[in-house]
Each structure stands twice: as structure tokens, then as C-alpha cells.
Amino acid sequence: MTESRPASPQDSAIDKSDDGDKALTDPAFPQREYTWLDEAPTPPIIEKFLAENWYATHWESIAECAKDLVQDEVRRCGLQAIVTCRAKQEDSLRKKLKLRYESKKYETIADIRNDLYDLAGVRIILIVSTPEQRDKVKAIIRSIWGEEIFEKRHRGSAQNTRYQAKHIGYEAVHYRPFMKKEQGKNGYRYKEGDRVEVQVVSALGNAWAEAGHDVLYKTHAYGEPSLEENRILDALNGFVRSGELLLEQFHEAFMRRTTKKWEHRDQLVTYLREVDVLQVEPQFMIAGTDLLFKFLQHTEQHYPLAVRNALMSIGMGRVSASSHLDEIISGLKPSVLPISDVMRVTVCLIHRMMDTDEGMPKFSLQNPYQNVRPHEVPNCIAIMMVSLTILHNFAGDVQNANIILEQSYFSNAERMSLIWILGARQRQEALEAKADNDEFHRLVRPAILPLWNWFLQEATKRRSIHRICFVLAQIQCSDGMINNVRLLEGLRLPPLARSTEERDNGPRDFKIYGRTSTPTPKYKGRIKSAN
């Protein structure tokens, strides 16, 4: 439920200076001891309400309880805000009721209770009042008091027949929730109908409202403000509005530089060109930004501060950055690891970020292949092919990729499985096999099972280069956007991971289900030799 009307600084008064809750001591605003409100008799219905229904300590406990509830959530959300509270004092309440009685003409106690919504109040003062911050506050209030809360938006200038303001006045959102029975604790005793007003204001707007409240809205005590006073307050309001816009722009610029998540790879590329820690040694070019961005996005680290911290952790920004990269790469396995110059930063960065709590993707790498259903076999083949393609990209050329694979340990079965993935003519048919072609998948499965299990084991080794490639491959394949034709064309590594005996004497037969794969069986669906 939302109600809108022009608002003024009077609406913002919620701390202990509101409506006379605290006596004025500033000599610039001499206190009026007697006004017509003081001299006017208090209507009996108001006297009865104050005598039978007003308990200052009760409303103070409500205000404190509500403040604590809000403050806890504000801290939990990391919101930049100041939370204050107040309870209306009896003298202030008496004057307010006498003033409103002129138009309301209360007849019953219920009439008065229904007209009062600010006996206990909480103010949330936002340091930077952006739409996102206000939405967070609204979510906080709803989490405390529920979805069905009274909400009033204030936007406008004070009504003044003598002066027409040039700027929009005080802006705020007021919520008027009822306290819940279970919230009655820490000195607060719940009573049915207890209500608190929660005001959400900006810091600058709050300062302006406080400065102008007594001048503009206590004319019964101080008289009508002069034209000069109105103009000064109006001009100050203009400065406040400009200040709020500048603060919002500053906040947005800061968030964009630190924690705002990127939506596109180009934003990452732009950041890497401009980030300060990469300018010390510009020869370290960042390549493989597609891989890097997908990894960051999948692990929810695609924002500037996470990348900058990771860059600093691998030595970027130091004169000795090159030696730090060498040290990280030398710690990876296999021990002989030729990495392309333009991929060194990418490899080290992903390796370091993968070692953080946030760095591992949100899928398990340890599912045994035996639990994979037949129709998932093509995806397993794609993941291994992408993993080997990434290794090729890291190495920079076929020769270096060959060195890395030959330095890696494979059993005979794993090596033959690798040969199949690298060169079998049936890979395309396996990748494109229909989900219901269980017979074909069962025939393919023995050929790829050894290498799949090998990759799963490598994924458990924190220093393995194959772990990095395998994780990145799973990320790439998880979006279902792999093009099989491009995948086959991209994996141009020859069947190079063969034993010395194979290179000297030729390939051994590769037996599947007790059958020899050379010569190739004639019927469709049988595994063909990779040679």
C-alpha cells in the first residue's frame, strides 16, 4: 500500500529534537515558552488518552527494539547507513494532538490511536542513497516485519503561500509496520496495535531537513520565516540535490572499479589494459581472455577487485614479476612445462584463483565415470577434447604440447585411450550420436574410460596443469554451446602420446571387448583404430 503527497522537513523529524522532543538551547532560535497551544485548554478526550494510554517507557522500548532489529540487518548486509531512534515525549505529543484536534475533532480514544503512527520511530540515514541501497533497505524492513507493510513515499516541497520553492524538497520513504508478538524482548513488552515508523532518508537530505524543520514548521512558536530565510533554505536544498547526485555518481564509479560484476568479456579486456598492477611490466600480455572470463564468471569472481587481488598475488605490479611467474609455473606438473609467453599470466592467474574457496566451479569433478548414463558419453568426449585443445593453446604449438603430454604419466590403457581421443575417425560420430543410441555408447565407452578416469585423478592434484585444463573444459562444455565441427578442427594434435616402443615398432593392437581394433570392423558403430 503506497500513498504519495508533497513532503517537507517536518516529515523527516524523528530524532529527539522532533516536535519539541528536546528543548532548543541555540540562542539563534529563542524558545517560545508560551504559545496559543500552551494557553489553549486540552480537550477532555486528549487528556483521557494521555492519562490512560500514554506510557513513555513503553514507546521508548519499542523504538529501541525496532532500532536493534534494523541495525542487525544493516550490519549483516554491509549497508552504509546510520540508524537512530526516538520516542515522542508527552509535551510534544500534547501540543501535536491539540493542534490536530482543530481539524480532526477526535471523539474517541480509537480516533486518536488511529491518527498516531510516529509515537516510536526509527530513522535509516543512507550515506549514499542509490536505488540499489533503497531496495536493500526495503528488503531489510520486509524481512523483519513482513511483506504487507504500510509504505508512504514523500517527494515535494513545503507548501508556502509566500514563497514558491525552486527545488524539490525533502525526499524519503516512510514505512509503518506493526510490531510482532515474538519481537517482545529485551525490555519491550508487546501490546496489540504497537506500531513504529521507519524513515529512510539520505544523509544530505536529512541534514537539510533538520536545519529547516523548526524554521518552517514551528511558526506557532517562531513566526513566519522571512523571504530571505526561504530563499536560503531553497538554495541549500539545491546544493543538497546536486551533492546527492555527485555522491551517487561517485558510488557508482567506485563500485564499477571494485566490485561491480562484468557482463561481457570486453569489459575484462578493458580492465586488464588499464589496471595499475599490469603497467609495471607491459610485456606480460594477457591472452586467452575468453577462457579467463568464462572461468571468472562461472566461479562468480568476474569483478575488478577479485582479479586485481589475484594479479598481485602472482607478483604483478612488482619489478620481479617475471621471476614470480617462473616460480609458479615451475611448481606445476609435469616438471617440464613449456608455456607460451602470452599465456603465462593467464595460466598463473587461473591457477592461483582456482586455489581459493571461491575458485572451484560449482560442479563435482569426482563423479566416477561408471555413474554417467550412456547418453552423457558424448559430453565426456567433448570435455576431454576441449581439455586437450586448451593444453595446446597454453603450450602455444604442437611441439610444446607434445612435450607436456610426453612428460605426463599414462598407463598403456590410458595412453591408448588418449590416442583414440586425439585421432579416432569415429570421434565425430561419437559426439553426434543420438541420446537413445545406447548400443553405440556402450561400444565407445571402453575406449574413453581409461582417459576419463585419468583426468578425474588429475583434477584432484592441485599442481597439475591438466587439472586447470580439465576444469576449464568442463566450464566451456557446461553451457552446451560446443560446436562439434569446430572442436574436431581445433584439436589438431597428432596421436603423439605414444610409448617409445610404439614409435620404434609401430602401434600395438587396441582391444575392445576382447576384439582387436585393427583391422577396423566393417559394421557401423564399432570402434575404429586411431591409426
Buried (B, 14 or more C-beta within 10 A) or exposed (E): EEEEEBBBBBBBBBBBBBBBBEEBEEEEEEEBEEBEBBEEEBBEBBEBBBEEEBEEEBBBBBBBBBBBBBBEBBEEBEBEBEBBBBBBBEEBBBBBBBBBBEEEEBEEBEBBBEEBBBBBBBBBBBBBBBEEBBEBBBEBBBEBBEEEBBBBBBBBBBEBEEBEBEBBBBBBBBBBBBBEEEBBEEEBEBEEEBBBBBBBBBBBBBBBBBBBBBBBBBEEBBEBBEEEBBBBBBEBBEEBBEBBEEBBEEBBEEBBBEEBBBEEBEBBBEBBEEBEBBEBBEEBBBBBBEBBBBBBBBBEBBBBEBBBBBBBBBBBBBEEBBEBBBEBBEEBBBEEBBBBEBBBBBBBBBBBBBEBEEBBBEEEBEEEBEEBEBBEBBBBBBBBBBBBBBBBBBBBEEEBBBBBBBBBEBEEBBBBBBBBBBBBEBBEBBBEBEEEBBEBBEBBBBBBBBBBBBBBBBBEEEEBBBBBBBBBBBBBBBEEEBEBEEBEEBBEBEBBBBBEEBEEEEBBEBEBEEEEBBEEBEEEBBBBBBB
